[in-house]
Amino acid sequence: MSALSIVLFLNIYLYEKHYELFSTIDDIVLTILICEVLLGWLNSFWIFWKDGWNILNFLIIFILLLGTFIEELDVIAVTYTLRVLRLLHVCMAVEPLARIIHVIVQSVPGMANIMTLILFFMLVFAVFGVTLFGAFVPKHFQNMQVALYTLFICITQDGWVDIYSDFQMEKREYAMEIGGAIYFAIFITLGAFIGINLLVVVVTTNLELMMKRGQQGHQHQINFSETGYEEEDEGSQLPLVHCITARLARSGLPQEPLVGGPLSNLSETTCDNFCLVLEAIQENLMQYKEIRDELNTIVDEVRSIRFNQEQEEEMMYRAMSLNLQMESWTSVDIHNRQQDLLTALMNMEKVQESTTNVLHNKHRPSH
């Protein structure tokens, strides 16, 4: 609708007759584009910026909105050119057109190499042309710029006959005519026939490779769906097994890798959902690490409390054992002291008895 309105708007007669209609269509198109960007942000703001087409759409809409405030940007050459660029995005939405665009994009490196080779040949032949034919045909080989322009006309295979006709003058010089014929024949053969055809070969080769990949992906998808149905049928007939028995069972058969579906089945919505699931898993993992750290600190505190209780019990046991030892030592000392007093008294009594006996024996003869 936008492209059709642009085509009709460029007609001066229709522009003057239906100006209000075209301006209304422009406002409707701009509103739809703004809503498209807002819906993309609502779906996923960060995933929106990962697509190059979304960035291009945002820039186009941003410049169109600035055109309402800045007069220099509110020009037909700017606004309509930006809106026509969105046709590329429309082409990407159609699968056959998108496939061709992908082929052209993939062929850019090979085409760049071939264009570099062609430019090399053009430089070499331009030097030869200026050296050999610069004085004879200055109109086409006066300097390097004119010679390169002449060779570019020849490589397009359109107009080289008119260039060669300038070599045929009234004063015939057969050496220059034959040299020019050989010069143009070699250059057109190498540049036009071989070089341009190599560009076509690169594009067709990439197109064939893409078609083979699409066929392989389609066949792989069919095989994957068939194996999935077979597994479902077999799984419905399997008997129930207890978890302990399943854990104890060990099969010696080699395991085969899991066969997944092709990446061509991955649509934009599933990719967005997959990215959202990954973000959620990452957030859950961070929360899990925080909870695990808190649990580790709690376990360490509990272990420290238990260790302190064990130390306190050991210290109390030691104190009680020391008290019991002190009491036993004091009781032994008291008993020993009692025994020492008794022995001392008995010794004193024995001494007194011995002294009394000695004195009694001394007084007897005197009587």
VOGU-3710 file (C-alpha; in Angstrom, 3 decimals, decimal comma):
1> msalsivlfl> 0,000/0,000/0,000  2,826/2,384/0,880  4,754/1,590/-2,308  1,631/1,966/-4,457  0,816/5,322/-2,892  4,387/6,487/-3,563  4,158/5,470/-7,220  0,855/7,306/-7,667  2,045/10,301/-5,656  4,969/10,882/-8,032
11> niylyekhye> 2,449/11,542/-10,816  2,053/15,294/-10,881  -1,559/15,240/-12,120  -2,697/12,802/-9,399  -0,624/14,651/-6,792  -2,421/17,938/-7,470  -5,862/16,356/-7,711  -5,748/13,965/-4,697  -3,258/15,610/-2,354  -5,428/15,186/0,761
21> lfstiddivl> -5,967/11,494/0,026  -2,241/10,846/-0,346  -1,425/12,776/2,833  -4,038/10,723/4,729  -2,537/7,496/3,388  0,909/8,698/4,498  -0,385/9,350/8,027  -2,039/5,915/8,173  1,128/4,185/6,972  3,272/6,048/9,507
31> tilicevllg> 0,850/5,140/12,309  0,957/1,460/11,321  4,751/1,521/11,271  4,874/3,100/14,738  2,466/0,477/16,076  4,630/-2,252/14,555  7,692/-0,986/16,426  5,751/-0,646/19,687  4,428/-4,208/19,362  7,982/-5,420/18,786
41> wlnsfwifwk> 9,079/-3,670/21,978  6,130/-5,140/23,854  7,030/-8,640/22,704  10,662/-8,348/23,826  12,551/-5,075/23,941  16,054/-6,560/23,928  15,339/-9,204/21,280  13,943/-6,443/19,040  17,409/-4,880/18,708  19,054/-8,189/17,721
51> dgwnilnfli> 17,440/-8,123/14,264  18,917/-5,871/11,583  15,553/-5,364/9,873  14,035/-4,095/13,122  16,856/-1,580/13,483  16,331/-0,430/9,888  12,581/-0,007/10,485  13,229/1,961/13,659  15,655/4,314/11,886  13,190/4,862/9,030
61> ifilllgtfi> 10,354/5,674/11,430  12,609/7,875/13,567  13,672/9,935/10,529  10,054/10,168/9,323  8,989/11,470/12,747  11,836/13,977/12,765  10,552/15,208/9,390  7,440/16,566/11,139  9,664/18,862/13,254  12,624/19,500/10,936
71> eeldviavty> 11,787/20,938/7,535  15,050/19,793/5,939  14,064/16,149/6,500  10,469/16,618/5,349  11,434/16,208/1,704  9,947/13,758/-0,765  13,385/12,552/-1,786  14,101/11,557/1,845  10,774/10,303/3,150  9,708/8,303/0,125
81> tlrvlrllhv> 13,166/6,813/-0,370  13,144/5,538/3,212  9,653/4,103/2,819  10,636/2,322/-0,389  13,516/0,642/1,508  10,893/-1,255/3,500  10,059/-3,182/0,332  13,235/-5,182/0,999  11,711/-6,320/4,280  8,533/-7,291/2,440
91> cmaveplari> 10,629/-9,317/0,004  12,243/-11,126/2,955  8,778/-12,147/4,157  8,138/-14,051/0,897  10,091/-17,309/0,985  11,161/-17,586/-2,709  12,272/-13,947/-2,817  14,011/-14,279/0,541  15,854/-17,350/-0,735  17,174/-15,437/-3,751
101> ihvivqsvpg> 18,226/-12,506/-1,567  20,055/-14,892/0,770  21,819/-16,440/-2,210  22,948/-13,019/-3,437  24,184/-12,084/0,041  26,090/-15,364/0,371  27,607/-14,823/-3,093  29,010/-11,392/-2,221  32,485/-12,661/-1,077  32,983/-14,761/-4,233
111> manimtlilf> 31,656/-11,974/-6,443  33,996/-9,485/-4,748  36,988/-11,700/-5,569  35,923/-11,971/-9,212  35,310/-8,209/-9,464  38,775/-7,597/-8,012  40,258/-9,873/-10,666  38,323/-8,064/-13,421  39,503/-4,685/-12,099  43,071/-5,972/-12,184
121> fmlvfavfgv> 42,690/-6,941/-15,843  41,119/-3,563/-16,602  44,071/-1,730/-15,040  46,567/-3,818/-17,009  44,734/-3,331/-20,312  44,204/0,376/-19,576  47,971/0,809/-19,274  48,456/-1,084/-22,531  45,752/0,993/-24,262  47,191/4,358/-23,158
131> tlfgafvpkh> 50,691/3,255/-24,173  49,755/1,775/-27,547  46,727/3,788/-28,715  46,915/7,044/-26,735  48,401/9,033/-29,598  46,380/7,291/-32,312  42,912/7,393/-30,670  43,059/10,047/-27,902  39,266/10,099/-27,683  39,228/6,702/-25,958
141> fqnmqvalyt> 42,779/6,210/-24,604  43,960/9,701/-23,677  44,700/8,836/-20,026  43,903/6,169/-17,407  40,464/7,547/-16,530  39,297/7,662/-20,144  40,812/4,232/-20,845  39,047/2,649/-17,834  35,736/4,164/-18,953  36,293/2,782/-22,466
151> lficitqdgw> 37,086/-0,693/-21,104  34,000/-0,583/-18,890  31,882/0,035/-21,994  33,608/-2,900/-23,685  33,051/-5,229/-20,740  29,309/-4,570/-20,917  29,436/-5,737/-24,584  27,511/-2,664/-25,645  29,164/0,049/-27,702  32,570/-1,521/-28,264
161> vdiysdfqme> 31,892/-1,684/-32,031  31,516/2,111/-32,158  34,788/2,469/-30,241  36,582/0,179/-32,660  35,151/2,093/-35,639  37,253/5,086/-34,551  40,340/3,011/-35,311  39,305/2,947/-38,988  40,211/6,351/-40,384  40,547/7,730/-43,899
171> kreyameigg> 44,285/7,203/-43,702  44,275/3,517/-43,104  46,882/2,180/-40,672  46,525/-1,550/-40,709  48,923/-2,114/-37,817  46,732/-0,067/-35,447  43,528/-1,656/-36,755  44,864/-5,199/-36,357  46,372/-4,343/-32,956  43,104/-2,804/-31,792
181> aiyfaifitl> 41,139/-5,839/-32,989  43,445/-8,210/-31,070  43,338/-5,888/-28,033  39,531/-5,766/-27,891  39,164/-9,481/-28,659  41,454/-10,515/-25,784  39,921/-8,075/-23,313  36,296/-8,893/-24,155  37,054/-12,613/-23,995  38,722/-12,399/-20,586
191> gafiginllv> 36,595/-9,655/-19,066  33,144/-10,113/-20,504  32,813/-13,767/-21,478  34,845/-15,314/-18,654  34,538/-12,736/-15,859  30,814/-12,054/-16,096  30,040/-15,736/-16,521  32,070/-16,485/-13,394  29,736/-14,172/-11,469  26,771/-16,133/-12,764
201> vvvttnlelm> 28,485/-19,410/-11,803  29,022/-18,215/-8,233  25,359/-17,235/-7,838  24,009/-20,456/-9,378  26,372/-22,607/-7,278  25,183/-20,976/-4,053  21,582/-21,379/-5,217  22,102/-25,111/-5,830  23,748/-25,517/-2,424  20,835/-23,769/-0,725
211> mkrgqqghqh> 18,318/-25,945/-2,565  20,210/-29,104/-1,529  20,281/-27,930/2,073  16,552/-27,263/1,936  15,866/-30,746/0,541  18,113/-32,364/3,158  16,438/-30,382/5,918  12,993/-31,361/4,649  13,999/-35,038/4,442  15,582/-34,837/7,881
221> qinfsetgye> 12,390/-33,293/9,243  10,340/-36,132/7,770  12,674/-38,753/9,259  12,619/-36,999/12,599  8,818/-36,911/12,677  8,640/-40,601/11,711  11,098/-41,624/14,438  9,136/-39,507/16,906  5,914/-41,362/16,073  7,667/-44,718/16,387
231> eedegsqlpl> 9,081/-43,807/19,759  5,660/-42,706/20,953  4,121/-46,000/19,832  6,853/-48,014/21,506  6,733/-45,900/24,655  3,023/-46,521/25,125  3,664/-50,300/25,297  6,582/-50,213/27,752  5,882/-51,646/31,249  6,329/-49,540/34,366
241> vhcitarlar> 9,662/-49,959/36,149  10,520/-48,860/39,675  13,100/-46,085/40,059  15,488/-48,261/42,103  15,419/-50,978/39,445  16,029/-48,428/36,713  18,996/-46,985/38,601  20,551/-50,383/39,220  20,156/-51,440/35,577  23,289/-50,909/33,508
251> sglpqeplvg> 23,237/-51,508/29,793  26,483/-52,310/28,019  25,159/-51,165/24,645  26,790/-48,042/23,125  24,616/-44,967/23,389  23,631/-43,073/20,259  23,430/-39,254/20,160  20,059/-37,596/20,297  18,737/-36,751/16,825  17,245/-33,272/16,786
261> gplsnlsett> 15,203/-31,394/14,248  16,757/-29,089/11,635  17,328/-25,437/12,428  15,027/-24,447/9,569  12,057/-25,360/11,800  13,128/-22,690/14,299  10,751/-19,792/13,792  11,047/-16,291/15,180  8,491/-16,861/17,937  10,126/-20,077/19,126
271> cdnfclvlea> 13,518/-18,374/19,075  12,140/-15,500/21,167  10,559/-17,926/23,615  13,802/-19,907/23,799  15,765/-16,736/24,584  13,242/-15,792/27,266  13,528/-19,269/28,808  17,315/-18,955/28,826  17,074/-15,591/30,569  14,693/-17,055/33,151
281> iqenlmqyke> 17,023/-20,013/33,728  19,936/-17,635/34,205  17,996/-15,579/36,736  16,923/-18,743/38,576  20,529/-19,908/38,613  21,647/-16,638/40,178  18,910/-16,882/42,802  19,884/-20,502/43,440  23,497/-19,447/44,050  22,372/-16,763/46,480
291> irdelntivd> 20,159/-19,220/48,382  22,962/-21,794/48,438  25,379/-19,234/49,874  22,858/-18,296/52,566  22,332/-21,961/53,422  26,090/-22,490/53,631  26,413/-19,587/56,073  23,541/-20,974/58,159  25,132/-24,439/58,225  28,470/-22,920/59,278
301> evrsirfnqe> 26,763/-21,027/62,081  24,970/-24,160/63,277  28,214/-26,118/63,214  29,989/-23,352/65,136  27,212/-23,422/67,786  27,571/-27,186/68,158  31,366/-26,860/68,335  31,057/-24,225/71,062  28,686/-26,463/73,038  31,124/-29,339/72,811
311> qeeemmyram> 33,957/-27,100/73,985  31,870/-25,821/76,893  30,949/-29,367/77,907  34,601/-30,401/77,717  35,656/-27,407/79,821  32,937/-28,192/82,404  34,057/-31,813/82,518  37,632/-30,750/83,063  36,597/-28,357/85,844  34,570/-31,078/87,545
321> slnlqmeswt> 37,453/-33,532/87,276  39,832/-30,964/88,743  37,457/-30,308/91,652  37,159/-34,022/92,346  40,940/-34,372/92,310  41,336/-31,435/94,670  38,781/-32,904/97,075  40,494/-36,270/96,997  43,860/-34,639/97,579  42,554/-32,630/100,551
331> svdihnrqqd> 40,941/-35,721/102,137  44,188/-37,643/101,785  46,173/-34,785/103,343  43,780/-34,578/106,328  43,988/-38,321/106,864  47,777/-38,210/106,691  47,853/-35,328/109,143  45,614/-37,255/111,557  47,904/-40,250/111,303  50,970/-38,058/111,956
341> lltalmnmek> 49,411/-36,603/115,146  48,537/-40,026/116,497  52,045/-41,337/115,908  53,522/-38,268/117,549  51,325/-38,701/120,655  52,185/-42,389/120,887  55,875/-41,583/120,617  55,549/-38,966/123,379  53,784/-41,459/125,641  56,504/-44,025/125,040
351> vqesttnvlh> 59,197/-41,475/125,910  57,396/-40,490/129,080  57,041/-44,120/130,124  60,702/-44,785/129,486  61,755/-41,731/131,548  59,540/-42,721/134,472  60,994/-46,221/134,462  64,550/-44,892/134,493  63,857/-42,589/137,410  62,125/-45,323/139,345
361> nkhrpsh> 65,118/-47,612/138,917  67,497/-44,943/140,188  65,602/-44,332/143,433  65,402/-48,006/144,526  68,951/-48,576/145,978  68,763/-45,467/148,062  65,965/-47,011/150,089
//
